[in-house]
Amino acid sequence: VELLQFTKLNSFDYYDYLNLGFRLAAAAGSDIPWGSTLGEVRTYVFTGDEFDPDRWFEALAEGHSFVTNGPALDFTVDGQLPGSTINLDQDADLDLFVRARCHPRIGSLKVLRIVSNEGVLKEVTPIRSEQELTIRDSILIERSRWLVASAECENGAVAHSSPIYTIVDGRPH
């Protein structure tokens, strides 16, 4: 899904599709020549230690991606990347890790969030102007859900991950 375009993040529609059970990898697009500037929004994909174009497309299809027009985003749940499915028994504790980083020329971070189909689960805001924000926490998963990470800068720059899916006792969210 083209989640980020023209510097606008369309998470509302994205979340509706995720709530309906669609598994959609986040992607970004510039629509040249009809839109603004080529490369103003980007899709980053985790491919492992080496870059290979075929592996990039495979990893995008697997949902190992985040979109951004500024901040870099790292996100794992129990060490699993976005796009992963974690099968659990009921009432499992999972380790959350999300980190957003910005170059000073991009701007200062305003908020870092972990969101699920149940709303905002965790959120941090800086005490002063920050180029990096981190959430390290654990969460009790009582029922199936999807989890995403997002970051926003003071100047409006954003980043958003593809979901990590937690499936409890084989039940859909």
C-alpha positions as CSV (number, residue, x, y, z in Angstrom):
1,V,0.0,0.0,0.0
2,E,1.3,3.5,-0.8
3,L,1.1,4.7,2.7
4,L,3.2,7.9,2.3
5,Q,2.8,10.2,-0.7
6,F,3.2,14.0,-1.2
7,T,4.6,14.1,2.4
8,K,1.2,12.9,3.6
9,L,0.8,9.8,5.7
10,N,-2.6,8.0,5.2
11,S,-2.7,5.8,8.3
12,F,-6.4,6.1,8.8
13,D,-7.3,4.1,5.7
14,Y,-4.3,1.8,6.2
15,Y,-5.5,0.9,9.7
16,D,-9.0,0.2,8.4
17,Y,-7.6,-2.3,5.9
18,L,-5.4,-3.9,8.6
19,N,-8.5,-4.2,10.9
20,L,-10.3,-6.0,8.0
21,G,-7.5,-8.6,8.1
22,F,-5.5,-7.5,5.0
23,R,-1.8,-7.9,5.3
24,L,-0.3,-4.9,3.6
25,A,3.3,-3.8,3.4
26,A,3.9,-0.1,3.8
27,A,5.4,1.6,0.7
28,A,5.9,5.2,-0.4
29,G,5.7,6.9,-3.8
30,S,6.5,10.1,-5.5
31,D,4.3,9.9,-8.7
32,I,6.6,11.9,-11.0
33,P,5.8,13.9,-13.0
34,W,2.3,14.3,-11.5
35,G,3.4,14.9,-8.0
36,S,6.1,16.8,-6.2
37,T,9.8,15.9,-6.1
38,L,11.3,12.5,-7.0
39,G,12.5,10.8,-3.8
40,E,10.8,13.1,-1.3
41,V,9.2,10.0,0.3
42,R,11.1,6.6,0.5
43,T,10.5,3.0,1.2
44,Y,13.2,1.2,3.2
45,V,13.4,-2.5,3.3
46,F,15.4,-4.8,5.5
47,T,17.2,-7.3,3.2
48,G,19.9,-8.7,5.6
49,D,23.6,-8.1,5.4
50,E,23.9,-7.6,1.7
51,F,21.8,-5.8,-0.9
52,D,20.3,-7.8,-3.7
53,P,17.5,-6.3,-5.8
54,D,15.6,-9.6,-5.9
55,R,15.8,-9.9,-2.1
56,W,14.6,-6.3,-1.8
57,F,11.4,-7.1,-3.6
58,E,10.9,-10.4,-1.7
59,A,11.5,-8.6,1.6
60,L,9.0,-5.8,0.6
61,A,6.4,-8.5,-0.2
62,E,7.1,-9.9,3.3
63,G,6.4,-6.5,4.8
64,H,10.0,-5.9,6.2
65,S,9.6,-2.2,5.4
66,F,9.0,1.3,6.7
67,V,8.3,4.5,4.9
68,T,9.7,8.0,5.6
69,N,10.3,11.5,4.4
70,G,12.9,12.1,7.1
71,P,13.3,9.9,10.2
72,A,14.8,6.5,10.2
73,L,12.9,3.8,12.1
74,D,13.9,0.5,13.8
75,F,11.1,-1.7,15.0
76,T,11.0,-5.2,16.4
77,V,8.7,-7.3,18.6
78,D,10.5,-10.1,20.3
79,G,13.3,-9.6,17.8
80,Q,10.9,-10.0,14.8
81,L,10.8,-7.5,12.0
82,P,7.7,-5.8,10.5
83,G,5.8,-8.2,8.3
84,S,6.5,-11.0,10.7
85,T,3.8,-13.1,12.4
86,I,4.3,-14.2,16.0
87,N,2.1,-17.1,17.1
88,L,1.3,-17.1,20.8
89,D,-0.6,-18.7,23.6
90,Q,-2.9,-16.4,25.5
91,D,-1.4,-13.9,27.9
92,A,2.1,-13.7,26.5
93,D,4.6,-11.0,27.3
94,L,6.5,-9.6,24.3
95,D,9.5,-7.3,24.2
96,L,8.9,-4.1,22.2
97,F,11.7,-2.1,20.6
98,V,11.3,1.0,18.5
99,R,13.8,3.7,17.8
100,A,13.5,6.8,15.6
101,R,16.5,8.9,14.5
102,C,16.7,12.1,12.6
103,H,19.6,14.1,11.1
104,P,19.6,17.7,12.6
105,R,18.9,19.1,9.1
106,I,15.6,17.1,9.0
107,G,14.4,18.4,12.3
108,S,13.8,17.3,15.9
109,L,11.6,14.4,16.8
110,K,8.2,15.3,18.3
111,V,6.7,11.9,19.1
112,L,7.4,8.2,18.8
113,R,4.4,5.7,19.0
114,I,3.5,2.1,18.9
115,V,0.0,1.7,17.7
116,S,-2.3,-1.4,17.4
117,N,-5.8,-2.2,16.3
118,E,-6.7,-1.1,19.9
119,G,-5.2,2.4,19.5
120,V,-1.9,3.9,20.8
121,L,-0.1,1.5,23.1
122,K,3.0,3.4,23.9
123,E,4.1,7.0,23.2
124,V,7.1,9.0,24.1
125,T,7.8,12.7,23.5
126,P,11.1,14.4,24.1
127,I,11.9,16.6,27.1
128,R,14.0,18.9,24.9
129,S,15.0,18.9,21.2
130,E,16.0,15.3,20.4
131,Q,17.4,13.6,17.3
132,E,16.7,10.1,18.7
133,L,13.8,8.6,20.7
134,T,13.5,5.0,21.9
135,I,10.8,2.8,23.4
136,R,12.0,-0.4,25.1
137,D,9.2,-2.1,27.0
138,S,7.2,-5.3,27.3
139,I,3.5,-5.7,26.6
140,L,1.1,-8.3,27.6
141,I,-0.7,-9.7,24.5
142,E,-4.1,-11.1,25.6
143,R,-5.6,-11.3,22.1
144,S,-4.5,-11.2,18.5
145,R,-3.5,-7.8,17.1
146,W,-1.3,-6.0,14.7
147,L,1.4,-3.5,15.9
148,V,3.0,-0.7,14.0
149,A,5.6,2.0,14.9
150,S,5.5,5.7,13.8
151,A,7.5,8.8,14.4
152,E,6.8,12.5,13.7
153,C,9.2,15.4,13.6
154,E,8.5,19.0,14.6
155,N,8.6,20.1,10.9
156,G,6.0,17.4,9.9
157,A,8.5,14.8,8.6
158,V,7.2,11.3,9.4
159,A,8.1,7.6,9.4
160,H,5.8,4.6,9.6
161,S,6.4,0.8,9.7
162,S,4.6,-2.1,8.2
163,P,2.8,-4.2,10.9
164,I,4.0,-7.0,13.0
165,Y,1.1,-9.5,13.6
166,T,0.5,-11.3,16.8
167,I,-1.8,-14.3,16.6
168,V,-3.1,-15.6,19.9
169,D,-4.5,-19.2,20.0
170,G,-4.9,-19.0,16.2
171,R,-7.7,-16.4,16.4
172,P,-7.8,-13.4,14.0
173,H,-7.7,-9.9,15.4
